[in-house]
């Protein structure tokens, strides 16, 4: 949802943030403190989105991207969120921040969140260390999910040269280069970030178009398979050229780092 790339079986990765003072209380007939109010509001939203009905559920909700993951508060203040992003967040959490955007809430809070997001993404980073961490995280993800290219099948999402490889390259690029190219933080979706990389001269225009075409092709095929309740994988004989384009670009991004 943040990256404007929902699929038919996507879950929702949500983070709830408020900007109220900690010592304030609600003004209803049964006053409660702000922390309790926002926690209950968050729980209510999750309940509405994930309660089973005769037609199924709206979405599976994943809250692990909130500060400190499952051990953290369900709803965080913007101040606490900002502090965590600067002092406690892992690289993969900053990768997720690339794909984040405000989808509902107070306009002033939304504007303040966008400022925090921009500041965090644009902070200077050691490109070599960042490249190593991103590649290591990609290997862990593929190993943990146990998917890739095997048994004559290619996973459109997790396979080498697939969707996630493109997304990881995009996220690396934003974290590595937005300090010098602020326009890279404007968008949260992979396609427009790739276009921005080309506009900044960080990616050859032809290579950018090829990556975008490959990304679209993978996602279209994945949507069709999901509509038929099938796994998002195809025969290894399919999308050979698209996968080669992604793998070649991956090596260009990371081989010298």
Buried (B, 14 or more C-beta within 10 A) or exposed (E): BBBEBEBEEEEBBBBBBBBBEEEEEEEEEEEEBBBEBBBEBBEEBBEEBBEEEEEEEEBEBEBBBBBEEEEBBBBBBBEBBBBBBEEEBEBBBBBBBBBBBBEEEEEEBBEBBBEBBBEBBBEEBEBEEBBBBBBEBBEEBBEEEEBBBEEEBBBBBBBBBBBBBBBBBBBBBBBBBBBEBEEBBEBBBBBBBBBBBBBBEBBEEEBBBBBBEBBEBBBEBBEEBBEEEEEBBBEBEBBEEBBEBBBEBBEEBBEEB
